[in-house]
Amino acid sequence: MTSDDKTFGRLPDHLLVEIFIRVPVSDWVRVSCVKKLWASLFRCDSMWQAALLRGYPFAESCKRWPGPIPQGLSRRRFAALYVTSHILALDTDLDEVVGHTFLFLKDQLEISDMPPSLAILHGTMIDQFIACGRARDEAHELASCIWLGVIGNLEENENTFLILKRLAFQGNVFLPYPYARSEEVQWRVFEKLFTDFRDCLSKVDYYDLLASAKSRFQFIPSTWLGY
C-alpha cells in the first residue's frame, strides 16, 4: 500500500462521502468494490442523502405527494430523479413522481412470483398522475413514456423475454381511456419480440404472437414475417 493509499484510507467517512458524490455516477459501482468500508458507505442513507442534495438540491423542499406510489428513502429518491433526467430525459415539475413510477413499474414487472396484472400496473400509474393533479391526457402520455422507457431498459435475458411475452398476450380488453396502454407501447413490445428475441421464439410462440399482432395493428412490417 502506498503512502497516498494510507492517507486516503484514514479520511473520515464524511469526507469520503463528499469525494464519492463528486465522482461520476457511472463509476460508483467500481468505487464501492475497492474496499469493504467504501461499500458500506454506499449502503448508508447519509451517502445517498448527500448525493441527492448535491445532484438535485430542489429535492430538499419536495413534499410527499398523494397517490398509491410512495416517495421512498434517499437512495430511492436519487434513483428516481436520475431516471427522469438521464433515462426518460423529461423536463416536468413531476420529475420525482415520474422517476418513482418508472422504478415501481420496473420492479413489479421483474417480480417472478405472481406478478400483478398489467391492467393493474397501468391503472396504478394513471391513478398516481391523476392524484397529482394531472389531466387524463397528460397522465396517459406520462404512463406511455414510462412504459417505453422501462421496456427499452430491460436486460436482454430470459426473464425479459417472458415479461415481453406476457405484455404481448395480455391485451387491453374492456379498458377505457386512459386505462388502456397506448398502441405505441404495444407496438414496441411486439417489435422487441420479433427482432431482439426472435431466436427465442418457438414455432408456436411465433405464430401465436403474429396472430395477436395482426389483430391489433393494420400494418405488419416485413421484418416480423417468416419463422
HUSULZI-V93688 format. One record per residue. N is the residue number from 1. RES is the residue in one letter. PHI is phi in whole degrees, 0 to 359 (NA if undefined). Layout:
((N;RES;PHI) (N;RES;PHI))
This chain:
((1;M;NA) (2;T;282) (3;S;296) (4;D;296) (5;D;297) (6;K;295) (7;T;297) (8;F;296) (9;G;292) (10;R;272) (11;L;297) (12;P;294) (13;D;303) (14;H;293) (15;L;286) (16;L;300) (17;V;299) (18;E;298) (19;I;287) (20;F;298) (21;I;287) (22;R;262) (23;V;277) (24;P;307) (25;V;304) (26;S;297) (27;D;260) (28;W;296) (29;V;298) (30;R;295) (31;V;297) (32;S;293) (33;C;271) (34;V;288) (35;K;220) (36;K;297) (37;L;298) (38;W;294) (39;A;298) (40;S;294) (41;L;295) (42;F;289) (43;R;266) (44;C;274) (45;D;295) (46;S;296) (47;M;297) (48;W;287) (49;Q;294) (50;A;295) (51;A;295) (52;L;296) (53;L;289) (54;R;284) (55;G;281) (56;Y;222) (57;P;300) (58;F;291) (59;A;295) (60;E;297) (61;S;265) (62;C;287) (63;K;269) (64;R;295) (65;W;248) (66;P;283) (67;G;116) (68;P;279) (69;I;256) (70;P;284) (71;Q;283) (72;G;91) (73;L;277) (74;S;301) (75;R;297) (76;R;294) (77;R;295) (78;F;298) (79;A;299) (80;A;297) (81;L;291) (82;Y;295) (83;V;300) (84;T;297) (85;S;276) (86;H;253) (87;I;261) (88;L;275) (89;A;53) (90;L;259) (91;D;239) (92;T;216) (93;D;286) (94;L;255) (95;D;312) (96;E;288) (97;V;298) (98;V;298) (99;G;297) (100;H;296) (101;T;292) (102;F;302) (103;L;296) (104;F;300) (105;L;296) (106;K;298) (107;D;299) (108;Q;293) (109;L;294) (110;E;271) (111;I;289) (112;S;277) (113;D;260) (114;M;51) (115;P;293) (116;P;293) (117;S;293) (118;L;294) (119;A;298) (120;I;292) (121;L;298) (122;H;295) (123;G;297) (124;T;297) (125;M;295) (126;I;300) (127;D;299) (128;Q;297) (129;F;289) (130;I;294) (131;A;297) (132;C;272) (133;G;92) (134;R;272) (135;A;290) (136;R;302) (137;D;296) (138;E;291) (139;A;299) (140;H;295) (141;E;294) (142;L;295) (143;A;298) (144;S;297) (145;C;299) (146;I;291) (147;W;305) (148;L;297) (149;G;295) (150;V;294) (151;I;301) (152;G;286) (153;N;246) (154;L;280) (155;E;293) (156;E;276) (157;N;215) (158;E;296) (159;N;297) (160;T;295) (161;F;302) (162;L;291) (163;I;299) (164;L;295) (165;K;298) (166;R;295) (167;L;297) (168;A;289) (169;F;270) (170;Q;269) (171;G;274) (172;N;254) (173;V;299) (174;F;63) (175;L;258) (176;P;283) (177;Y;295) (178;P;264) (179;Y;274) (180;A;264) (181;R;295) (182;S;291) (183;E;296) (184;E;298) (185;V;293) (186;Q;299) (187;W;300) (188;R;297) (189;V;298) (190;F;294) (191;E;299) (192;K;294) (193;L;295) (194;F;279) (195;T;243) (196;D;293) (197;F;242) (198;R;301) (199;D;291) (200;C;273) (201;L;279) (202;S;283) (203;K;299) (204;V;296) (205;D;304) (206;Y;301) (207;Y;288) (208;D;294) (209;L;294) (210;L;296) (211;A;296) (212;S;294) (213;A;296) (214;K;294) (215;S;282) (216;R;253) (217;F;243) (218;Q;287) (219;F;239) (220;I;243) (221;P;299) (222;S;297) (223;T;291) (224;W;275) (225;L;267) (226;G;96) (227;Y;270))
